[in-house]
Amino acid sequence: MSALLGVGFLVLTVRHLVADHYGAYVALIALIDVFYLSTGLGLSTIAQRYVAEFRLRATPRRLHAFIGGLFVRRICHSLLFGALLLGLHEYVLPALGLPIQERLLPLVVILLMAAASLAMLDEVLAALLLQGSAQAMAMTRNLIKVGVVGAILLAGRNLNIDVLLVTELVAVVLAMALGYILLYRQLRRDVDAEGGDSHYEVRGMWGMAGRFYLIQLIGQAYGQNVAKLIITRMLGLAQTAAYGFAQSIADMLANYLPAHLLAGWLRPLMVSRYLARGKISDLVDVANLVLKLNLIGILPVAVFFGLYGDRFASWVTGGKYGHAGLLLMLVTLFIGLQTVHLMVAMIAMTVEQASSNLVATLMSGASLPLSLLLIHWLGTEGASLGLICSELVWIASAVYLLYRRGFPIEWDIGGSLRLCVAGVGAAIVGYLLPIVDGAPLLQLSLAAVVIGGVFLLLAVLTKPLREAERTLIRGIIPARFVIL
């Protein structure tokens, strides 16, 4: 339901906003993500790694006090950096190319602070295995945005960046209020549970979090959010709009891939398994399984965009971004590499190897000049190619450094190649499909069904999963459904 609401909001905004206003909205959402990670000072790592450990080893009251302290710190950080942004807005916003009017600046800062609290809530809920509550927040946010935008359009009024800013702020605040209520109810329910250490602490926790914060900070320099802001600065809001449309489609795909959808569940699972057994192989089995499941979602979509992306983009956007097919394919492939990055980063965080992540991030950040050149030469497609190059450098560096430190990650190359073969087969069949003139929806639906069906059939025939990975799946779904 949340995904469908997200698609509905994307279609409404991309069709009814002029390109400059949609580009400004894309840049604003990117600024929200940059603000959260840049002002956290390690809180994101604490939420992802140590909330799960406190839940395992501390008393409920100690856990609750620990979580409360994290939220107090998050609010203080937001107030401090929000005030700093207000004071320096004359320099910061023009440098980013954001055309935010001064009268709207207080709303922007409030939105940044509220969205930071919402993101923190999402990570804490995931670490407590409350993914249902996190999804409820996401659905509430999307429902409010679709409802408000739909009502405005039905009333015959025009959409603009001012309306979207207020809508986003209302949606974030209400979703945040719901999240706090759900979290409070859960913590209150567990307050009298027995067991655990009432004075539990983790030595070196903040030092490790600080190192991972440095990694996040450096990583922002070549990440997709900064890429959007660079495109805004170098190419203008119209090109930002086209790139933002393609990235929004890819992000929706990513949010419902196993690595991202289950990330909040996988992190505490990895932490608990590693604390109990201390075996890197347990983490690698989970990583291989999730990456293969991701490929099952990513490869047929990339094939579809490679063959029918222009038609798809033209139909969705009402002809505004009808030549975004190659861009859609590239951002989908980038999402595939991001899932590998996410799993390697999870393993490194679980085994507390911040130095491996840091060195890999520094090496990947060195590709930023190449990204700038690619943006200058190739535009938005160049931005995607630059991101792909940086991800390849990061993954190769991190895996090598973990191996050198005694944490080998053994990828099942054979299983992944079988899925790639299935992708090639689906591409051949998709390419041979006849073109149906004058029926874009029929053509796109037929192509999607055929490409997906052929890919799945070939994947079932080639059996890409190993027995250890099938065993993991059988712990979640009945064995008769494990067909790969």
C-alpha positions in Angstrom: 0.0 0.0 0.0 2.8 2.4 0.8 4.5 1.6 -2.5 1.3 2.3 -4.4 0.8 5.6 -2.6 4.4 6.5 -3.4 3.8 5.8 -7.1 0.6 7.8 -7.1 2.4 10.8 -5.5 5.2 10.6 -8.1 2.8 10.5 -11.0 0.8 13.4 -9.7 3.8 15.6 -9.1 5.8 14.8 -12.2 2.8 15.4 -14.5 1.5 18.6 -12.8 4.6 20.4 -11.7 6.7 22.4 -14.1 10.2 21.0 -14.5 11.9 23.8 -12.5 9.6 23.3 -9.5 9.9 19.5 -9.6 13.7 19.9 -9.8 13.6 22.2 -6.8 11.6 19.6 -4.9 14.1 16.8 -5.8 16.9 19.0 -4.6 15.1 19.8 -1.3 14.5 16.1 -0.6 18.2 15.4 -1.2 19.1 18.2 1.2 16.9 16.6 3.9 18.9 13.3 3.6 22.2 15.2 3.7 21.1 17.2 6.7 20.2 14.0 8.6 23.4 12.2 8.0 25.7 15.2 8.3 24.3 16.5 11.6 23.9 13.1 13.3 27.5 12.9 14.6 27.3 9.2 14.9 23.8 8.7 16.1 22.7 6.8 13.0 25.4 4.2 13.7 24.4 4.0 17.4 20.8 3.3 16.4 21.7 0.7 13.7 24.3 -1.2 15.7 24.0 -0.7 19.5 20.2 -0.5 20.1 20.0 -4.1 19.1 22.9 -5.0 21.5 21.3 -3.1 24.4 18.0 -4.9 23.7 19.8 -8.2 24.0 21.9 -7.5 27.1 20.4 -4.6 29.1 17.3 -4.4 31.2 14.3 -2.8 29.6 14.6 0.3 31.7 18.3 0.7 30.8 17.3 0.2 27.1 14.6 2.8 27.4 16.9 5.3 29.0 19.5 4.7 26.3 16.9 5.2 23.5 15.6 8.4 25.2 19.1 9.8 25.3 19.6 9.2 21.6 16.4 11.2 20.8 17.4 14.0 23.1 20.8 14.2 21.3 19.1 14.1 17.9 16.9 17.0 18.8 19.8 19.0 20.2 21.8 18.4 17.0 18.9 19.5 14.8 18.4 22.7 16.8 22.1 23.6 16.7 22.6 22.9 13.0 19.2 24.3 12.0 20.1 27.6 13.7 23.5 27.5 11.9 21.8 27.0 8.6 19.4 30.0 9.3 22.5 32.1 10.0 24.4 31.1 6.9 21.5 30.6 4.4 22.7 33.5 2.3 25.8 31.5 1.5 24.6 27.8 1.7 21.4 27.8 -0.4 22.9 29.8 -3.4 25.9 27.5 -3.3 23.6 24.5 -3.7 21.5 26.2 -6.4 18.3 26.0 -4.4 15.8 28.8 -5.3 14.2 28.9 -1.8 12.6 32.2 -1.0 13.6 33.8 2.2 10.0 33.8 3.5 10.0 30.0 3.3 13.4 29.5 4.9 11.9 28.9 8.5 9.6 26.2 7.0 12.6 24.6 5.3 14.6 24.5 8.5 11.6 23.1 10.5 11.2 20.4 7.8 14.9 19.5 8.0 14.7 19.1 11.8 11.4 17.1 11.7 12.6 14.8 8.9 15.8 14.1 10.9 13.7 13.0 13.9 11.5 10.9 11.6 14.6 9.2 10.1 16.0 8.5 13.6 12.6 7.0 14.6 12.7 4.7 11.6 16.2 3.4 12.5 15.3 2.8 16.1 12.0 1.1 15.3 13.9 -1.2 12.9 16.6 -2.0 15.4 13.8 -3.1 17.9 12.3 -5.3 15.2 9.2 -3.0 14.9 9.2 -2.9 11.1 5.4 -2.8 11.0 5.5 0.5 12.9 8.1 1.9 10.6 6.0 0.9 7.5 3.0 2.5 9.2 4.9 5.8 9.4 5.9 5.5 5.7 2.3 4.8 4.6 0.9 7.7 6.7 3.4 10.1 5.2 2.6 8.9 1.6 -1.2 8.9 2.3 -1.1 12.5 3.5 0.9 13.7 0.5 -1.3 11.9 -2.0 -4.4 13.1 -0.3 -3.4 16.8 -0.1 -2.0 16.9 -3.7 -5.0 15.1 -5.1 -7.4 17.5 -3.3 -5.5 20.5 -4.7 -5.7 19.2 -8.2 -9.4 18.2 -7.9 -10.1 21.8 -6.7 -8.5 23.1 -10.0 -5.5 24.8 -8.3 -2.0 24.6 -9.6 0.9 22.8 -7.8 4.1 24.6 -7.0 7.1 24.2 -4.8 5.5 26.3 -2.0 2.6 23.9 -1.8 4.8 20.8 -1.9 7.0 22.2 0.9 4.0 22.7 3.2 2.6 19.3 2.3 5.9 17.6 3.0 6.2 19.3 6.4 2.6 18.3 7.4 3.2 14.7 6.3 6.5 14.4 8.1 5.2 15.9 11.4 2.1 13.7 11.5 4.1 10.6 10.6 6.6 11.5 13.3 3.8 11.9 15.9 2.5 8.4 15.0 6.0 6.9 15.2 6.5 8.3 18.7 3.2 7.0 19.9 3.9 3.5 18.5 7.4 3.5 20.1 6.1 4.7 23.4 3.4 2.0 23.5 5.9 -0.7 22.8 8.5 0.5 25.3 5.8 0.9 28.0 4.6 -2.7 27.4 8.2 -4.1 27.9 9.1 -2.0 30.9 8.6 -4.7 33.6 10.3 -7.5 31.7 13.0 -9.3 33.6 16.6 -10.1 32.7 19.6 -8.0 31.6 22.1 -5.7 33.1 20.7 -2.5 34.6 24.0 -0.7 34.2 25.0 -2.1 30.8 27.5 -0.1 28.8 29.6 -0.7 25.6 33.2 0.5 25.8 34.4 2.4 22.8 30.8 2.7 21.4 31.0 6.5 20.7 34.5 6.2 19.3 33.4 3.6 16.8 30.3 5.6 16.0 32.5 8.6 15.4 34.6 6.7 12.9 31.5 5.5 11.0 30.1 9.1 11.1 33.3 10.3 9.4 32.7 7.6 6.8 29.1 8.8 6.3 30.3 12.4 6.0 32.9 11.6 3.4 30.5 9.3 1.6 28.1 12.2 1.2 30.6 13.9 -1.1 30.1 11.3 -3.9 26.6 10.0 -3.0 23.4 10.3 -5.0 22.0 13.1 -2.8 25.0 15.3 -3.4 24.9 14.3 -7.1 21.4 15.8 -7.3 22.7 19.0 -5.8 25.6 19.1 -8.1 23.3 18.6 -11.1 21.2 21.4 -9.8 24.3 23.6 -9.7 25.9 22.6 -13.0 22.9 21.7 -15.2 19.9 23.5 -13.8 16.6 22.5 -12.3 15.2 21.0 -15.5 17.9 18.4 -15.6 17.6 17.9 -11.9 13.9 17.1 -12.5 14.7 14.5 -15.1 17.3 12.9 -12.9 15.1 13.1 -9.9 12.3 11.3 -11.7 14.5 8.5 -12.7 16.0 8.2 -9.3 12.6 8.2 -7.7 11.6 5.2 -9.7 14.8 3.5 -8.8 14.4 4.4 -5.1 10.9 2.9 -5.1 12.4 -0.3 -6.5 15.2 -0.2 -3.9 12.8 0.4 -0.9 11.0 -2.9 -1.7 14.1 -5.0 -2.5 15.1 -7.5 0.3 18.3 -5.7 1.2 16.5 -2.4 1.9 13.1 -3.7 2.9 14.7 -6.1 5.4 17.7 -3.9 6.3 16.2 -3.0 9.7 15.5 -6.7 10.4 18.9 -7.9 9.0 21.0 -5.6 11.1 19.8 -6.8 14.5 19.8 -10.4 13.2 23.4 -10.1 12.1 24.4 -8.5 15.5 22.7 -11.2 17.5 24.1 -14.1 15.5 27.6 -12.6 15.6 27.4 -11.9 19.3 26.2 -15.5 19.9 28.6 -17.4 17.7 31.3 -15.0 16.4 31.3 -16.6 12.9 31.7 -14.4 9.8 30.3 -17.3 7.7 26.8 -16.7 9.3 26.9 -13.1 8.1 28.2 -14.1 4.6 25.3 -16.6 4.1 22.7 -13.9 4.9 24.5 -11.4 2.6 24.7 -13.9 -0.4 21.0 -14.8 0.0 19.8 -11.2 0.1 22.0 -10.1 -2.8 20.7 -12.9 -5.0 17.1 -12.0 -4.1 17.9 -8.4 -5.0 19.2 -9.5 -8.4 16.0 -11.3 -9.1 14.2 -7.9 -8.7 16.9 -5.7 -10.3 17.9 -7.5 -13.4 14.5 -7.9 -15.1 13.7 -4.2 -14.3 17.0 -3.1 -15.8 16.3 -5.2 -18.9 12.8 -3.6 -19.2 14.2 -0.1 -18.9 16.9 -0.8 -21.4 14.4 -1.9 -24.0 11.2 0.1 -23.1 12.5 2.8 -20.8 11.8 5.7 -23.2 8.2 4.5 -23.7 7.7 4.0 -20.0 9.1 7.5 -19.1 7.0 9.2 -21.7 3.8 7.4 -20.6 4.3 8.1 -16.8 5.4 11.7 -17.2 2.9 12.7 -19.9 5.7 13.2 -22.4 7.9 15.5 -20.2 10.8 13.1 -19.8 10.4 10.8 -22.8 14.1 10.2 -23.3 14.9 8.9 -19.8 15.2 5.2 -20.7 19.0 5.0 -20.6 19.0 7.0 -17.3 16.4 4.7 -15.8 18.5 1.6 -16.7 21.7 3.2 -15.2 20.1 4.2 -11.9 18.6 0.7 -11.6 22.1 -0.8 -12.0 23.4 1.7 -9.5 20.7 0.5 -7.0 22.0 -3.0 -7.6 25.5 -2.0 -6.6 24.1 0.0 -3.6 22.6 -3.2 -2.2 26.0 -4.9 -2.4 27.4 -1.8 -0.6 24.7 -2.0 2.0 25.4 -5.7 2.8 29.2 -5.2 3.0 28.7 -2.1 5.3 26.3 -4.2 7.5 29.0 -6.9 7.9 31.7 -4.3 8.6 29.5 -2.6 11.2 28.6 -5.9 12.9 32.2 -6.9 13.3 33.1 -3.3 14.2 35.6 -2.8 11.4 35.1 0.9 10.9 38.7 1.3 9.4 37.8 -0.9 6.4 34.8 1.3 5.6 36.7 4.5 6.1 39.6 3.5 3.8 37.1 2.3 1.2 35.1 5.5 1.5 38.2 7.6 1.0 39.2 5.7 -2.1 35.7 5.9 -3.5 35.6 9.6 -2.7 38.7 10.1 -4.9 36.4 9.4 -7.9 34.5 12.6 -7.4 36.6 14.5 -10.0 35.7 11.8 -12.5 32.0 12.2 -11.6 32.2 16.0 -12.2 33.8 15.4 -15.6 31.2 12.8 -16.6 28.4 15.2 -15.6 30.0 17.9 -17.7 30.4 15.6 -20.7 27.3 13.4 -20.5 24.8 15.2 -18.3 22.5 13.2 -16.1 23.7 9.9 -17.6 27.2 10.9 -16.7 26.1 11.4 -13.1 24.8 7.9 -12.9 28.0 6.5 -14.5 30.0 8.4 -11.9 28.0 6.9 -9.1 28.4 3.4 -10.5 32.2 3.9 -10.7 32.4 5.1 -7.1 30.3 2.1 -5.9 32.5 -0.4 -7.7 35.6 1.2 -6.1 34.0 1.1 -2.6 32.9 -2.5 -2.8 36.2 -3.8 -4.1 38.2 -1.9 -1.5 36.0 -2.8 1.5 35.9 -6.5 0.6 39.6 -6.6 0.1 40.3 -4.8 3.4 37.9 -7.0 5.4 39.7 -10.0 3.9 43.1 -8.7 5.0 41.7 -8.2 8.6 40.5 -11.8 8.8 36.9 -11.4 7.7 36.7 -13.0 4.3 33.5 -12.4 2.3 33.1 -15.3 -0.1 30.6 -14.3 -2.8 28.8 -17.0 -4.7 29.9 -15.9 -8.2 28.4 -18.9 -9.9 24.9 -18.3 -8.5 25.0 -14.7 -9.5 26.2 -15.5 -13.0 23.2 -17.9 -13.4 20.9 -15.0 -12.7 22.8 -12.8 -15.2 22.3 -15.5 -17.8 18.6 -15.4 -17.0 18.7 -11.7 -17.5 20.3 -12.1 -21.0 17.6 -14.6 -21.9 14.8 -12.2 -20.8 16.5 -9.4 -22.8 16.5 -11.5 -26.0 12.9 -12.4 -25.7 11.9 -8.9 -24.8 13.7 -7.5 -27.8 11.8 -9.8 -30.1 8.4 -8.8 -28.9 6.2 -7.1 -31.5 5.4 -3.4 -31.2 1.8 -2.5 -30.5 1.1 0.9 -32.1 -1.2 3.3 -30.2 -1.4 1.2 -27.0 1.5 2.2 -24.7 0.0 0.7 -21.6 -0.8 -2.6 -23.3 2.7 -2.7 -24.8 4.4 -1.9 -21.5 2.3 -4.4 -19.5 2.9 -7.1 -22.0 6.7 -6.5 -22.1 6.9 -6.4 -18.3 5.0 -9.7 -17.9 7.0 -11.5 -20.6 10.4 -10.2 -19.4 9.6 -11.0 -15.8 8.2 -14.4 -16.6 11.1 -15.5 -18.8 13.6 -14.3 -16.2 11.9 -16.2 -13.4 11.6 -19.4 -15.5 15.3 -19.4 -16.4 16.2 -18.6 -12.7 14.1 -21.6 -11.6 15.8 -23.9 -14.1 19.3 -22.8 -13.3 18.9 -22.9 -9.4 21.1 -20.0 -8.4 20.7 -20.5 -4.6 23.0 -22.7 -2.5 21.7 -25.2 0.1 22.7 -22.9 3.0 20.7 -20.1 1.5 17.7 -22.3 0.9 17.8 -23.3 4.6 17.7 -19.7 5.6 14.6 -19.1 3.4 12.9 -22.2 4.8 13.1 -20.5 8.2 10.8 -17.7 6.8 8.5 -19.3 4.3 7.2 -22.9 3.7 9.7 -25.2 2.0 7.4 -25.9 -1.0 7.7 -22.2 -2.1 11.5 -22.4 -2.3 11.8 -23.1 -6.0 15.2 -21.4 -6.8 
